[in-house]
Amino acid sequence: MLEKPRRILMDLAGPKPRTGKLKHRPCVMKISPKRNARGDVIFPAQVWLCHKGAHPPPSYISPDAVVYVKGLKFLSMLEIGDGLEFYDARGKQRMLKIAEEYPVFGGVGYMAECFSAAYVEKGTEMYIKGKKGKHDVGLVVDIPAAERFIRLRVGDLLTISRDSSKGKKKSMGAKAGAHWITCSSGYLFDSAKPGDPIAFDDGKILGTIQGTCMSEIIVSITRADQRGTKLGSEKSINIPESNIPFEGLTSKDLKDLDFVAAHAHMVGVSSVKNVRDVIVLRQEIEKRQLRKMGIVLKIETKDGFKNLPLLLLEVMKSPNPVGVMIARGDLAVECGWERLADVQEEILSICNAAHIPVIWAAQVLESLVKTGVPTRAEITDVASGRRASCIMLNRGKHILEAVSTLDNILHGNSTEVKAELKPLSLSSLS
């Protein structure tokens, strides 16, 4: 333990349009070891094994699969080096080898290794190899449901439906073989127009709106990975050229604010666009007498960027600590990737002038976090973020290396540079 103070930030989701939830796949989990081009196993699959009531594995562990087993006595018999034999969903005999034991809240967990592909489902029986006794059988009682996704390629059609009960077969794009997903935000359907560009998942997928009606939007995909890009549940939807008239706080946000007040030190407010959004937030915080609650304004939209000076003047009327998060993924989609550097520098300069701390967010050292190897562009990006008060990292298998690298870069010898920027032409962002 580092024994350093920690501050918890929780976000209010706001009214931002997102993809709806996709139905989960059947609870059969495929466990696959990593193989080379010849098919030889070069690294076994890592499987987290624990009972249903135990906490998830420690954050620094990233298993390939999680299996919940019934029977504390059965788990207590396990030792490092033991083999767990079972027949998978296809009837093939497979084995898990216990590699590590970890204490977790509510019990103990084990990291096991699997050297052959296996399909595990609820009800699978596991036996400790070489041990016989009353509690030598472990029953798989739960498999975390695998989240579904749709894979989109350039030229595909996608139907966005307001009504999840309508179903794919009854949608406008059904005859054309369009993919189907839902979105519960009425603002999206009221504002979308044919010809408007549309972006999904922070710009990973781009498209053009082909047609609209009261309950559906038809999109033609114009940019995606050559092999297709996955689009899952709760992913962002942006229409940069449409003036979507949503307000900053929803009724759900106000309910969530009570939970945030009880469990966090700071509240992040998404999709802040105008002074009225800040006034409502201040009133709700004052109503709950949250004088020490930190307020973080997340700048995600064109309007939020344009109105930033007014937003800061309003939020600084509050006695609460104040900060700003540069949500660079959303801003890149809203303002254009080629303008992102100018926009983030402008936000930094305005906040520095107002003595407001800034959080440099989204996709920082992402390659290092996910693969363990950084890119040169990522290192330069962190260096650019030195002027911010805080840098946010996403989760991943190599988060510890990323934190160490970030710490070394931020505390390296560097001369302080003051940016002297010309006024940014906002008309070009309209």
Secondary structure, 3 states (H helix, E strand, C coil): CCCCCCCCEEEECCCCCECCCCCCCCCEEEECCEECCCCCEEECEEEEEECCCCCCCCCCCCCCEEEEEECHHHHHCCCCCCEEEEECCCCCEEEEEEEEEEEECCEEEEEEEECCCEEEECCCEEEECCCCCCCCEEEEEECCCCCCCEEECCCCEEEEECCCCCCHHHCCCCCCCCEEEECCCHHHHHHCCCCCEEEECCCCEEEEEEEECCCEEEEEEEECCCCCEEECCCCEEECCCCCCCCCCCCHHHHHHHHHHHHHCCEEEECCCCCHHHHHHHHHHHHHCCCCCCEEEEEECCHHHHHCHHHHHHHHCCCCCCEEEEEEHHHHHHHHCHHHHHHHHHHHHHHHHHCCCCEEEECCCCHHHHHHCCCCHHHHHHHHHHHHCCEECCCCCCCHHHHHHHHHHHHCCCCCCCCCCCCCCCHHHHC
